[in-house]
Amino acid sequence: MTTTTCDHVSTLPEPAPEARTPEGCEDCLRVGGRWVHLRLCLTCGHVGCCDSSPAKHATAHHHETSHPIVRSFEPGEDWRWCYTDEVIV
């Protein structure tokens, strides 16, 4: 997996926020939905489901908030994605 950098990385809070609901997608849990994989917003800590999930809550969160970067919230994965620049960072 090739990584790059983007200007949005420098806007992330230090330290990164902790997930408020580590047991699943916050939005799916609220409405009784299901998810495939989870993503953690590195601006506010929102946990949403990936684009392979029916509701695509992580992407919806980005569109609602303009928070640019998520990281995988899957065990053993540590990659990050910038929605704004569409790059792995």
C-alpha positions in Angstrom: 0.0 0.0 0.0 1.6 3.3 -1.1 1.2 6.2 1.3 1.6 9.9 0.7 1.1 13.0 2.8 -1.5 15.7 2.6 -1.9 19.1 4.2 -4.8 17.8 6.3 -2.5 15.6 8.4 -1.1 18.7 10.1 -4.6 19.8 11.2 -5.3 16.6 13.2 -5.5 17.0 17.0 -2.7 15.7 19.2 -3.3 13.2 20.6 -5.8 11.6 18.3 -9.3 11.2 19.7 -10.4 7.9 21.3 -13.4 6.1 19.8 -16.5 6.8 21.9 -18.1 3.5 20.8 -15.5 0.9 20.1 -18.0 -2.0 19.9 -19.3 -0.9 16.4 -20.5 1.8 14.1 -22.2 4.5 16.2 -24.9 5.2 13.6 -25.6 1.5 12.8 -25.9 0.7 16.5 -28.4 3.6 16.9 -30.7 2.4 14.1 -30.1 -1.3 14.2 -28.0 -1.5 11.0 -25.1 -3.7 10.2 -21.5 -2.9 9.2 -18.6 -4.7 7.4 -15.5 -2.7 8.7 -15.1 0.3 10.9 -13.4 3.6 10.5 -12.3 6.1 13.2 -12.5 9.8 12.5 -9.2 11.3 13.6 -10.7 14.8 14.1 -13.5 13.9 16.6 -13.4 10.1 17.3 -16.6 9.2 15.5 -16.7 5.5 14.6 -18.5 4.8 11.3 -18.9 1.9 8.9 -16.9 1.6 5.7 -18.1 2.0 2.1 -18.5 -1.8 1.8 -21.2 -1.5 4.5 -24.8 -0.7 3.4 -25.0 2.7 5.0 -21.4 4.0 4.5 -21.6 6.0 7.7 -17.9 7.0 7.8 -18.1 8.7 4.4 -21.5 10.3 5.4 -19.8 11.7 8.5 -17.1 13.2 6.3 -19.7 14.9 4.1 -21.6 16.2 7.1 -18.6 17.5 9.0 -15.7 18.0 6.5 -13.5 16.0 8.8 -10.8 14.9 6.4 -9.0 11.8 7.8 -10.1 8.4 9.1 -8.1 5.4 10.1 -9.0 1.8 10.0 -10.6 0.7 13.2 -10.0 -3.0 12.4 -7.6 -5.1 14.5 -4.1 -5.2 13.1 -4.7 -2.3 10.6 -3.2 1.2 11.0 -3.7 2.9 7.6 -5.3 6.3 7.3 -7.4 7.8 4.4 -7.9 11.4 3.5 -11.3 11.8 2.0 -10.5 15.3 0.8 -7.4 14.4 -1.2 -8.4 10.8 -1.8 -5.1 9.4 -0.7 -3.7 7.0 1.9 -1.7 9.0 4.4 
